[in-house]
Amino acid sequence: MIKRKGRCSCGDVVYVLYNDFMFVHTCHCNLCRKITGSAFIINGMIEGSNFNLKKGSLENFIGPSGSGKKHNIKRCKKCGDPIVSYFGNTEHLAVVKIGSLDRPENVLPQAHIFVSEKLEWVELKDTIPKYDRIYDFESTWPVESFKRLVSVRQMK
């Protein structure tokens, strides 16, 4: 069953998600600002098998990551919008760019990360947990979501 749909700004790429996100966070790190050209990015983690490209094609761009692992960013070949990315040498865990969803307003972040690098004028509400860097996955993610993550990590 389709849970969500998304597309790039030119409409050449269309995708569907077959499950809810495991976790959604807003990243304020310098690298994410460069990747997006914005103040931050909102990423939703989901199993790669639940991300399905329905139309168009994505081009791979290898970018830097804070962990030093390969960061494979997939963008629309026509307009260049970032749609999804993968870290390391696997596509088992998809990191969907929430801004590419048809209804991004329906997805709330569950954490803010790298707030130590956020732009000074960005104000964050106290209702969403904030982390200077990254969080501990097991203690931060909901139990069922963490179990899904463990299953994904075992696929490597």
N, C-alpha and C positions, 0 to 999 in steps of 0.2 A: 504494500500500500504506500502511495506517495505521501510523504509528510510535508515536504516543502519544495518549492521550485525557485530557480534563480536564473539569471541571465546577465550578459555583459551589457554595456550601455548602447552598443550598436545593434544588439539583438541577434547577432550572428551565432553566439553561443547560448545554448539553453541546457540546463541540467536539472535533475531531480534528486532529492534525498529520500531514502527509504526508511529512515529511522530518525528519532530525535537526537539532538546533539548530546554527546557525553558531558561536555562542559564548554562554556563560553567565557572567554576573558577579553578584556581590553588591554592591549599592550601599548605602553608609552615609550618603548625603547627607541634609541636613535636610529637603529637599523629599520624598524618598522615605519618610522616617520619617512625615511628615505625611500623605502619600497612603495609607499602609498602617496607620497607628496602631501601628507596631511599631518595633523597633530598626533594621531594615534590610529590604531587599527583594531577592529573587533574580529576575533577569530573564534570559530566554532569547530570543536574537535568531534569527528565522527569516523567510524570505520570506513576505510577506502572502498569496501564492497558496497557501502550504502550511498556512495556518490556515483551517479550515473549520468554521463554526458549524452544528451538526447539529440543535440543539433550543434553543428559547427565543429571546429577543432581548436585545440589548445597548443600553444607553443611553449616549450620548456626554456626557462631561464635559470641558470644556477647562480644563486646569490649567497652572500655571507650570512652566517648565523652567529648568535652569541655563544653557542655551544661549540662552534667550530665544525659541526657536522654539515654535510652538503645540504643546502636549502634549495629544493627544486620548486620554483614558482611557475605555475602554469597560467598563462595569459591568453586572452582571445587573440588569435592570429591577425584579426582585422583591426580592432581598436586598441589592443594592448591592455585591457582591463585585467587586473589580477583576479582570478576566480578561486583557485585552490592551491595549496602548497603541501609539500611533503618534506620531512627532515630525514636525513640519512639515505640509505640505499634501498628503501622500501616504499611502497605506496599503500601499506596496510592502514596507516593512520592519516586521514585527510584533514587538513586544516582549511576549512571553508572561510572565505572572506565574507562576513555577514553583510556587508554593504552590497554584495552582488545578489542577495536574495530579492525576490519579488516583494516581500513584506518584511524588511529588516526591522521595522518598528515592533514586530511581535517577538523579537529575540532579545532578551535582557542579559547583559553580562553578569556573571556570577563572581567576578573578581577583576580588579585592576592590578596589572603587574608592571614592574619597572617604573613605579611612581617616582623613584629617585631620579629618573631621567625625564619626567614629564615636563612639558612647557609650563612655565610659571603661571601663566594666565588661565590655564585649564583648571577649573574647580570641580572637585569630586564630592559627591554626596557621601555621607557617613553610612548609608544603608547597604553599600556594596563593599566587601572586604578589600583592603589595599595591601599590596606587598611591595617593598622596596625593590626586590628583584623578582625571582620566580617563587612559587609556593611549593610546598610539599604536596604532591599529587594525592597520596593516600589519605592524608588528614584533611584536605581541602575539598576534594571531589565527593559528591554523593556516593554512598557505598556501591550501588548498582552500576553507576558510571565507572567507578574505579575497577570493578570486576570486568567490565567490557574492555577497558584499557589494558588490563593484564592479559586478556585473551588476545588482543591485537599484538601486544609485545611478544607473545609466545609464537606468533606466526613468522617472525623474522628468521 
